[in-house]
Amino acid sequence: MVTTWPDKSDLAPGYGDNPTWGQVYGGHVEMLVAAQELPGAVPPAALTIASGAITPTTAEVIVDTEGGAAADDLTTINTTTLHDGAYLLLRAADASRVITVKHGVGVGAIALDGDADVDLSPDAALVLRRDGTSWREVRMLRAAIAADLVSGHVLHGADTAAEVRAAIGMDIGFSAGKAADQNAIATGAYVKVDFGSEQWDTHGAYDHSTSVFTTPVAGTYMVTAAVRLTGALTTGAYYGISIYINGVSTKAASGYPSVTGGFNLQIATAVNLAAGDTLELYVYAPSGTVNLENLQPTFFQAHRI
């Protein structure tokens, strides 16, 4: 166990009193020992409770009950082998053998968050820090980890980054394309674009029969869309594409075709949506016979960011 870090004068010539080989060697050994006391430096040690106590020699410990009992209490963690300020991570060896870490005060005792006992888990570590002759929980860590394990909590069972994102509502969205052309659309006003071909929909929030996305979770969404206009277009005239939120034009983009045969309109923007808000896409053509083709690039999609 290292109680103090070696001084630089113990590690290399040129500092202080020019250390001997023995001093340099001893200093490096002390650094190695200290490094091995850090979490992750060596594999977790398996310890069995003996009369309510364990004596850890590494920063990570897998704890088992005394004699394989169905349940056991951990009341004391001896401090003789880890330095003051050292971190200690505790996990249970087996979920079927319940280990209850008991809150307490005094030599070797464990001061837990809220002065409340806690059961160890095989999956998430209880994080402690040596504080003099006892141990104190690193509070903010268990608050997050324990919440992940409580049945019914939004993060319960979310083990991967993708599952966490989905659980907290980040992986929400849809993508749709056109199922058929819209020929000879009305001109001189904004017209709703039909997207009857659903490509994906994470929460069943997009209705392809009405081409409406209803926001399942509040947040900021990136909305992107593109349409292909064909027919008798007017060169140099204003054509528009607009995102409607709750039936009201909220974000719009425009273009001015240089040819009469075909023209693409695109829009990409972030919008803040409340739960229950609706998204639709509209286009504007000034005059003539204008068609919305069921061709690439034609799509409508949104994703919570």
C-alpha positions in Angstrom: 0.0 0.0 0.0 1.3 3.5 -0.9 0.5 6.2 1.6 2.3 9.0 -0.3 3.5 9.4 -3.8 7.3 9.3 -4.3 9.0 12.7 -4.7 10.6 13.5 -8.1 14.0 13.6 -6.4 13.6 9.9 -5.7 13.0 9.1 -9.4 15.8 10.6 -11.5 19.2 12.3 -11.2 19.3 16.0 -11.5 16.8 16.7 -8.8 17.6 17.4 -5.1 20.4 15.2 -3.8 20.9 13.0 -6.9 19.2 9.7 -5.8 21.0 6.4 -5.7 19.9 3.5 -7.9 18.2 2.0 -4.9 16.1 5.2 -4.3 15.1 5.3 -8.0 14.1 1.7 -8.0 12.2 2.1 -4.8 10.4 5.1 -6.2 9.3 3.3 -9.3 8.1 0.3 -7.3 5.9 2.7 -5.2 4.5 4.2 -8.3 3.7 0.7 -9.7 2.0 -0.3 -6.4 -0.1 3.0 -6.4 -1.1 2.5 -10.0 -2.3 -1.0 -9.3 -4.6 0.4 -6.6 -6.5 2.3 -9.3 -9.8 1.0 -10.7 -9.3 -1.2 -13.8 -5.5 -1.6 -13.2 -5.9 -5.3 -12.2 -8.7 -7.8 -12.5 -11.4 -7.7 -9.7 -10.6 -9.7 -6.6 -13.1 -12.2 -5.3 -13.6 -11.9 -1.6 -15.9 -13.7 0.8 -17.4 -12.0 3.8 -15.9 -13.2 7.1 -17.9 -12.1 10.2 -19.3 -9.2 8.3 -16.0 -7.9 7.0 -13.7 -7.9 4.0 -10.2 -6.7 3.5 -9.7 -5.5 -0.1 -6.3 -5.3 -1.7 -7.5 -4.0 -5.1 -9.9 -1.3 -6.2 -12.5 -3.7 -7.6 -14.0 -6.5 -5.5 -16.6 -9.1 -6.2 -18.1 -10.0 -2.9 -19.7 -13.3 -1.9 -21.6 -14.4 1.2 -19.9 -16.3 4.0 -20.2 -20.0 3.4 -22.4 -19.5 0.4 -25.3 -18.3 2.5 -28.5 -17.0 0.8 -27.9 -13.6 2.4 -25.2 -11.8 4.3 -24.5 -8.4 5.7 -21.3 -6.4 4.9 -20.7 -4.1 7.9 -16.9 -3.5 7.8 -14.3 -2.9 5.1 -10.8 -3.0 6.6 -8.7 0.0 5.6 -5.2 -1.6 6.2 -4.5 -2.4 2.5 -5.8 0.6 0.6 -4.5 4.2 1.0 -6.6 7.1 2.3 -8.5 8.5 -0.6 -8.6 5.3 -2.5 -11.7 4.3 -4.5 -13.3 1.0 -4.1 -15.9 -0.6 -6.4 -18.0 -3.4 -5.0 -20.2 -5.9 -6.9 -22.1 -9.0 -5.8 -20.8 -12.4 -7.0 -24.3 -13.8 -7.6 -27.7 -12.2 -7.6 -29.2 -15.2 -5.9 -27.0 -14.5 -2.8 -28.1 -11.2 -1.4 -25.4 -9.0 0.1 -26.6 -6.0 2.1 -24.1 -3.3 2.7 -24.9 -1.8 6.0 -24.7 1.9 6.7 -22.6 2.8 9.7 -20.0 5.0 11.4 -16.6 4.3 13.0 -13.5 2.4 12.0 -14.0 0.4 8.8 -17.7 1.4 8.6 -19.5 2.4 5.4 -21.3 5.8 5.2 -24.0 5.3 2.6 -26.1 7.8 0.7 -29.2 8.8 2.8 -27.9 6.7 5.7 -29.7 3.8 4.1 -28.5 0.2 3.6 -28.1 -1.0 0.0 -28.0 -4.4 -1.7 -25.0 -5.1 -4.0 -25.7 -5.9 -7.6 -23.6 -8.2 -9.9 -24.2 -5.7 -12.8 -23.5 -2.2 -11.3 -20.8 -1.3 -8.8 -21.3 0.5 -5.5 -18.5 3.1 -5.5 -16.8 4.0 -2.2 -13.9 6.2 -1.2 -11.7 5.7 1.8 -12.1 8.7 4.2 -9.6 8.3 7.0 -10.4 5.1 8.8 -13.8 4.5 7.2 -15.5 4.6 3.8 -17.9 7.0 2.2 -20.1 6.4 -0.8 -19.5 8.4 -3.9 -23.1 9.6 -3.9 -23.8 10.9 -7.4 -22.6 7.6 -9.0 -25.1 5.3 -7.3 -28.0 7.7 -7.9 -27.5 7.1 -11.7 -26.6 3.4 -11.5 -29.3 2.3 -9.1 -31.9 4.1 -11.1 -30.9 1.9 -14.1 -31.7 -1.2 -12.1 -35.1 -0.3 -10.5 -37.9 -2.1 -12.1 -40.3 0.3 -13.8 -37.7 3.0 -14.1 -37.3 4.4 -17.6 -33.7 3.1 -17.9 -34.5 -0.4 -16.4 -32.9 -3.0 -18.7 -31.3 -0.4 -21.0 -27.8 -2.0 -21.2 -26.5 -0.5 -24.5 -26.1 3.1 -25.7 -28.8 2.6 -28.3 -31.2 1.2 -25.6 -30.5 4.2 -23.3 -31.2 6.6 -26.2 -34.4 4.9 -27.0 -35.5 4.8 -23.3 -35.0 8.5 -22.8 -36.7 9.4 -26.0 -33.8 10.2 -28.3 -34.4 7.5 -30.9 -37.8 8.8 -32.0 -38.7 9.5 -35.6 -40.1 8.3 -38.9 -39.4 8.4 -42.6 -42.0 8.2 -45.4 -42.1 8.4 -49.2 -44.8 8.9 -51.7 -47.0 6.0 -52.7 -48.3 7.6 -55.9 -48.0 10.7 -58.0 -50.1 13.8 -57.1 -51.1 15.1 -60.5 -52.4 18.6 -61.3 -52.2 19.9 -57.8 -54.1 23.1 -56.9 -52.0 26.2 -57.6 -51.8 29.7 -56.0 -52.0 28.2 -52.4 -50.1 25.7 -50.3 -51.1 22.1 -50.9 -50.5 19.1 -48.6 -48.1 16.5 -49.9 -49.3 12.9 -49.5 -46.6 10.5 -48.2 -48.5 7.2 -48.1 -45.4 4.9 -48.1 -44.1 4.5 -44.5 -40.4 3.5 -44.5 -39.8 3.3 -40.8 -41.6 4.6 -37.6 -40.0 4.0 -34.2 -43.1 4.7 -32.1 -46.0 4.2 -34.4 -46.5 8.0 -34.5 -46.7 8.5 -38.2 -50.1 7.8 -39.9 -49.4 7.1 -43.6 -53.2 7.3 -44.4 -53.2 11.0 -43.4 -49.4 11.8 -43.8 -49.4 13.2 -40.3 -46.7 12.7 -37.6 -47.9 13.1 -34.1 -45.1 13.8 -31.6 -44.9 11.1 -28.9 -42.3 12.8 -26.8 -41.5 16.5 -26.4 -38.1 17.7 -27.7 -36.2 19.2 -30.6 -36.7 17.4 -33.9 -34.7 17.6 -37.1 -37.2 17.7 -39.9 -36.1 17.1 -43.5 -38.1 16.8 -46.7 -37.8 16.9 -50.5 -40.3 16.9 -53.3 -40.0 16.6 -57.1 -42.2 18.9 -59.2 -42.9 18.3 -62.9 -45.3 19.6 -65.5 -45.7 23.1 -66.9 -43.5 25.0 -64.4 -42.9 28.7 -64.7 -39.2 29.6 -64.9 -38.1 32.3 -62.4 -41.4 32.0 -60.4 -41.6 31.4 -56.7 -42.2 27.8 -55.6 -42.3 26.9 -51.9 -42.1 24.0 -49.4 -43.3 24.4 -45.9 -43.4 22.4 -42.6 -46.8 22.7 -40.9 -47.0 22.3 -37.1 -50.5 21.9 -35.8 -51.9 23.0 -39.1 -49.9 26.2 -39.3 -47.0 27.0 -41.6 -43.9 27.3 -39.4 -40.8 26.7 -41.4 -40.5 27.3 -45.2 -38.0 27.3 -48.0 -38.3 28.4 -51.6 -36.9 28.0 -55.1 -37.1 29.5 -58.6 -36.9 27.0 -61.4 -34.7 27.7 -64.4 -36.3 25.1 -66.6 -39.9 24.2 -67.1 -39.7 20.4 -67.1 -38.7 19.5 -63.5 -37.6 21.0 -60.2 -36.7 19.8 -56.7 -37.5 21.6 -53.5 -35.8 20.7 -50.2 -36.0 21.8 -46.5 -34.1 20.8 -43.4 -34.6 22.5 -40.1 -34.8 21.9 -36.3 -38.1 22.5 -34.5 -39.2 22.4 -30.9 -42.2 20.2 -30.5 -44.5 19.4 -27.6 -46.0 16.0 -27.1 -49.1 15.8 -29.3 -47.9 18.3 -31.9 -48.4 17.3 -35.5 -46.1 17.6 -38.5 -47.2 17.8 -42.1 -45.6 18.9 -45.4 -47.0 21.4 -47.9 -45.9 22.8 -51.2 -46.7 25.9 -53.2 -46.9 26.3 -57.0 -48.0 29.7 -58.5 -49.8 28.4 -61.6 -50.0 25.9 -64.4 -50.3 22.1 -64.4 -48.0 20.9 -61.6 -47.4 17.3 -60.6 -45.7 15.9 -57.5 -43.9 12.8 -58.6 -43.4 9.5 -56.8 -39.7 9.6 -57.6 -36.4 10.2 -55.9 -35.7 12.6 -54.2 -39.1 12.7 -52.5 -39.3 12.0 -48.8 -40.5 13.4 -45.5 -38.9 12.5 -42.2 -38.2 13.7 -38.6 -35.9 12.5 -35.9 -35.6 13.7 -32.3 -32.1 15.1 -31.5 
